[in-house]
């Protein structure tokens, strides 16, 4: 299992955005296909942003660039007023389930404790504050009773709760969640949303990559439609239109059909 993060003692610059992407371009060297084209995006502290778009739209690539998992080819990405690479301590990620090695021998508590490594370093033993943070994170996500279970023995919902508990233990300011709703039950989805609502109410920021258009107007303060570039950006009720969806996904709805309504 990979851990993404780095130490950052830089203070938050007053009035700075949680995330600022300026004219971001990116292409993979293997194909030379441009996957992001002139992306400009500013996210303020306390926002819950849905990052929406089809497969191949560049959603995961954008999150990887913020995390330094892909090298930025062109443009600038800032986190709380500093270059993203210098401020990864303030960023935590819930990766796509396919990016996690569920055959790892680690148990639930060990995975959640990984969220504290950015504070501990790799060689210090966890102290009482670290154990308390892990206990609280597991309690919030309802997985305390699973502490000694190997992560591969969990259900999809339990695995996703574990990864979010790891993020809570990290206590980061900017949370990046890549398709967290895939293969999870409804109760886990609601727990994820309620947790994000509570965190953003305290000033933390959440950016969630999702395909689920039905949750946008209920659980997010903002929706950003991405298809290699930003197609639409604003309050979900305003940007979630048949025209936006047609442009993002390459198909059209009947004029009286609203996909976010039952």
Phi, psi and omega in degrees: 000136181266150175238130182246127177163171179200164182280147178209115177260005181288136178285155173294129177287128182306132178077005183281155176285152174295321178215135176223117177250125183238114175049051182278122173241145177206140174221147177275130186297331183295325183245342185061015177278129179283122182257342173225135185228103174061046181282124174239124185207128176235125181240126183269156176305139178091356180276150169245105188251127172268125177259110193242141176168167181288169172302136181086005182283345180103009182297306181295324179298318179297317178295321179295324178294320177299320183278353182080011178284339171237142180279126180294126182270325184203138181107192182219140175233123179242148177233116180051041174088004180233158173306137185305322182296337181268357189225032182290343176303331184271003185240134175231153185230142164251103186284168172300147184301327181290346180271359184253138177275094182284355175274359177303143179286356183296145174264177186302313183297321179296322178293316179296323178297336177302333177296342180267353184298329180295334177271325184276327200082177186275347191241351177276146178280144179299140176260188183297322180296323179292315179296322178294320179296320179292317178300316181294318180297317180292324178295315180300319183272003175069034183237016182302321182290347181262011190307323185262005180281137175294139190296332179288345180271002182270160171286168180301319179295319179294322178297318181291325175297322179296317181293324177288325175299321176301319178294319178297320179296328177298325181059044179281164179268330180242120182251128177245120182240119184258104180053053184287347185268352182292131172062032175237154181284168184297321181295323177291320176302313181295323178295319177300313182296315181296323177295316179295322179297319180293319181292316181290332175296337178267005177102355176283167187235139180231131173239121188238119173281128183207153172259351189276097182291336184292341183265353190297308185287342183270319193244359183233148177271347185201146177233132177243113177272127185235131167216078186072335172217166180286120181267320179208148184205122178165190176303136185308318182296336181270323185265346181276081183238158175303325181294317179296315181296319179299318181291321182286318188256352174079027174212168184240151173257158170301145187300336181263004183264127177241108189292343181269001179248144178294000000 
